[in-house]
Amino acid sequence: MKTIAFALSALLVTSAAQAATKPPLSPQEQLAKAIEGRVAGKPVNCIDFRSIRSSRIIDKTAILYDTGTTLYVNTPVSGAEWLDRDDIMVTSTSLSQLCNVDIVRLVDQGTRMQSGSVGLGKFVPYTKPKR
């Protein structure tokens, strides 16, 4: 019985060590994983604010806007180097749409100070193909 317990303990320690040494995904790999199984559509200038269910930052690369059926990928035309997944995005617009001319301010969660800003690019829609 002690042999089995020792073997299980060794297996758990080995598995934990392997998981800890697995390198994190690069931003490009994170983006590829997010759009995996989806097909890109024609880029659009604006998306409706009310349709956005969630958003996510891919470090120094892109912002993903999820509407439930479509995942819009926005690669900023300026300031992408400021994108940090731990920042809060603050967007001010007078329209009911988020457009490629809008600026998104980035705020550090800890200090609540502005950490940068990005100028949005076009929104590339990614949808799952119909079967």
C-alpha positions as CSV (number, residue, x, y, z in Angstrom):
1,M,0.0,0.0,0.0
2,K,2.9,2.4,0.8
3,T,4.3,1.7,-2.6
4,I,1.1,2.7,-4.4
5,A,0.9,5.9,-2.3
6,F,4.5,6.7,-3.0
7,A,4.0,6.1,-6.8
8,L,0.9,8.3,-6.8
9,S,2.7,11.1,-5.0
10,A,5.7,10.9,-7.4
11,L,3.2,11.0,-10.3
12,L,1.5,14.1,-8.9
13,V,4.8,15.9,-8.3
14,T,6.0,15.1,-11.8
15,S,2.7,16.3,-13.4
16,A,2.8,19.5,-11.4
17,A,6.4,20.2,-12.4
18,Q,5.6,19.6,-16.0
19,A,2.6,21.9,-15.8
20,A,4.7,24.6,-14.1
21,T,7.5,24.4,-16.8
22,K,5.0,24.7,-19.7
23,P,5.7,28.1,-21.3
24,P,2.8,30.5,-21.6
25,L,1.3,31.0,-25.0
26,S,2.7,33.9,-27.0
27,P,0.2,36.7,-27.9
28,Q,0.0,35.4,-31.5
29,E,-0.7,31.9,-30.2
30,Q,-3.4,33.3,-27.9
31,L,-5.1,35.0,-30.8
32,A,-4.9,31.9,-33.0
33,K,-6.5,29.9,-30.2
34,A,-9.3,32.5,-29.8
35,I,-10.2,32.4,-33.5
36,E,-9.6,28.7,-34.0
37,G,-12.5,27.1,-35.9
38,R,-13.8,30.5,-37.1
39,V,-13.7,32.1,-40.5
40,A,-12.7,35.7,-41.1
41,G,-15.2,38.0,-42.7
42,K,-14.9,41.4,-44.4
43,P,-13.6,44.1,-41.9
44,V,-16.1,46.7,-40.7
45,N,-15.6,50.2,-39.4
46,C,-18.0,50.0,-36.5
47,I,-19.7,47.5,-34.2
48,D,-22.9,48.1,-32.1
49,F,-22.1,48.7,-28.4
50,R,-25.3,46.8,-27.3
51,S,-24.2,43.7,-29.1
52,I,-20.9,43.4,-27.2
53,R,-21.1,40.7,-24.5
54,S,-17.5,40.8,-23.4
55,S,-14.1,42.0,-24.4
56,R,-10.5,40.8,-23.9
57,I,-7.1,42.2,-24.5
58,I,-4.3,40.1,-26.1
59,D,-1.1,41.6,-24.8
60,K,0.5,44.1,-27.2
61,T,-1.5,42.6,-30.1
62,A,-5.3,43.0,-30.3
63,I,-8.6,43.5,-28.5
64,L,-11.3,40.9,-28.9
65,Y,-15.0,41.9,-28.8
66,D,-17.4,39.0,-28.4
67,T,-21.1,39.3,-29.4
68,G,-22.0,35.7,-28.8
69,T,-22.1,34.7,-32.4
70,T,-19.3,36.8,-33.8
71,L,-15.8,37.5,-32.4
72,Y,-14.5,40.8,-33.7
73,V,-10.7,41.2,-33.7
74,N,-9.4,44.8,-33.5
75,T,-5.7,45.3,-34.2
76,P,-5.1,49.0,-33.1
77,V,-3.6,51.3,-35.7
78,S,-1.6,53.0,-32.9
79,G,-0.6,52.2,-29.3
80,A,-0.8,48.4,-29.5
81,E,2.4,48.2,-27.4
82,W,0.3,49.5,-24.5
83,L,-2.1,46.7,-24.5
84,D,-2.0,44.7,-21.3
85,R,-4.5,42.0,-20.4
86,D,-4.6,43.2,-16.8
87,D,-5.6,46.8,-17.8
88,I,-9.2,48.2,-17.8
89,M,-10.4,49.6,-21.1
90,V,-12.2,52.9,-21.0
91,T,-14.0,54.0,-24.1
92,S,-15.8,57.3,-24.6
93,T,-18.0,57.8,-27.7
94,S,-21.1,59.9,-28.4
95,L,-22.5,57.2,-30.7
96,S,-24.1,53.8,-30.0
97,Q,-21.3,52.2,-31.9
98,L,-17.6,51.6,-31.3
99,C,-15.7,52.7,-34.4
100,N,-12.3,52.5,-35.9
101,V,-11.8,56.2,-35.2
102,D,-12.3,55.8,-31.5
103,I,-9.6,55.9,-28.8
104,V,-9.5,53.4,-26.0
105,R,-7.8,54.5,-22.8
106,L,-6.1,51.8,-20.7
107,V,-6.2,52.1,-16.9
108,D,-4.0,50.1,-14.5
109,Q,-6.2,48.0,-12.2
110,G,-4.0,48.5,-9.2
111,T,-3.1,52.3,-9.3
112,R,-6.2,53.3,-11.3
113,M,-3.9,55.6,-13.4
114,Q,-3.9,55.7,-17.1
115,S,-1.3,53.4,-18.5
116,G,-1.7,54.1,-22.2
117,S,-4.2,54.4,-25.1
118,V,-4.8,52.8,-28.4
119,G,-6.4,54.1,-31.7
120,L,-8.7,51.4,-32.9
121,G,-8.4,49.8,-36.3
122,K,-11.0,48.1,-38.4
123,F,-13.0,45.2,-36.8
124,V,-12.5,41.8,-38.4
125,P,-15.5,39.5,-37.8
126,Y,-14.8,35.9,-37.1
127,T,-17.7,33.5,-37.2
128,K,-18.1,29.7,-36.9
129,P,-18.9,28.2,-40.3
130,K,-22.4,26.9,-40.9
131,R,-22.7,23.2,-41.0
